[in-house]
């Protein structure tokens, strides 16, 4: 019961915070930027805590660390984008100041690609692909049986 109450209070706090942000900050894009940065910081904190709880040298810890790097680059992109909107870089300064944000988001996607490839390699190593093929065969056989049964009926 305590966890449910804490979850409800947490949701109320988040909703209240969102309402305040959107009422105080008139520009919607800047308000969304602050919300995004807030959730990004929370995600980084929780991911860092998760890494500390995982066994050193484990593949899960390695993937979680890569996830943290992605989060950090996405957070940097969000911060950079919000600052650029606040300081009106597009209108007042050279648009070249927007490019670091593109570098941040590109780095995040590159790390996602590397991590996805590592997971694919690991799944092949542990034979999950063969099990998935076996499951597909069983599903196809069941579909064929049902189809034959429905034709007979």
N, C-alpha and C positions, 0 to 999 in steps of 0.2 A: 504494500500500500504506500509506503514511504517513497518508493521509486516512482510510482505513478504520480503522486502529488508533486514530487520534485520535477518530473517531466512536464506536468501541466504548468507549474510555476515558471519553469524555464521557457516554455512556449509563450506564456503571457509576457514575460520579460522581453523576449525577442520581438514579439509583435509590438509591444509598447515602444521599444527602441526604434523599430522601423517607422512607426507613426511619427515619433519625434523627429527623426532624421528627415523624413519627407515633408514635415511641416516647417522645420527650421530652414532647410536648404531648398530654395525655390527651384533651382535648376535640377531637373530630374536626372540628367546624366551624371552630374556631380554627386547627387544623393546616392545613386546606384553605385558609383565608384567607392564611396565611403562604406556602403554595405558590403560590397565585394571585398574590399581590403579587410574589413572586420572579420568576415567569414574566412578569408584566406589566412589571416593571422591565427585564428582558432584552429584551422586545419593543420597549419605548420606545428603549432604547439602539441596537438594530439598525436600527430605523426611522429614527432620527436619523442614523445612519451612512449609510443608503441615501439620505436626502434630500441629504446632503452630496456624494454621488457623482453625483447626477442633474443634468442641465443646468438652469440657472436659467431660469425662464419656461416650461419644458416642461409639458405637461398631465400627464405622469406624475409630475413633481415636485409639482404642485398636488394631485393625488389622493393621493399619498403623504403630503403634509403634512396633508390632511384625515384620512387614516387615523391619523396620529400624534395629532391632536386627539382622535379617538375613543378611541384607546388610553389617552390621558391621563385622559379622563373615566371610562373603565372602571376604570383603575387607582385613581383617586380613590374611586370607588364601592367597590372591593375593600378599600382601606385603611380607609375610613369604616366599612364593614360589620364588618371584623375588629376595629377599635377598639371599636365598639359592643358586639360580643360579648365582648371582653376586659373592658370596664368595666361590662358588664351594664346598659346603659342602659335596656333594656326593663323590668327589674325595679326598678332603683334610682332612675332619673331619669325625667323626662318623655319620653314617646315622640316628642316633637317633634324630639329630637336625631337621629332616624332620617331625617327628611325631606331633609336635604342629600344623603344617599346617593341618594334617589330623583331629586333634581335632577341629580346627576352622570350617572346612567344614562340619564335622559331626554335630556340634552344629547348624549350619545354617539349615541343613536338619531336625534336630529334631524340631527346632522352626517352620519350614514350616509345618511339620506333625501336630504339636499341633494347629497351626493356621488353617490349612485345616479342622481339626476335629471340631474346634470351628465354622467355617463357615458352615460345614455340619449340626451341631446341630442347629445353628441359622436358617438355611433354613428349617429344619423340624419344628422348633418352629413357624415360620411364614407361614407355609403351602405352600411353593413354590413347594414341591414335588407333592402335589395333583394337582396343576395347571399344572405342567409339564406332569403329567399323562393324564390330560384332553386334553392337546395340542397334545400329541402322539395319542390319540384316534381319534381326529379330522383329523389328518394327515393320519392315517391308513384308515379312512372312505373315504377320498378324493382319496387316491390311489386305493382303491377297486372300487370306482365309475368309475374312469378313466379306470381301467383295464376292467371292464364290458362294458364300452362304446366302448373301442377299439376292444373288441371281437365282439360286434354287428356290428361295421363298417366294 
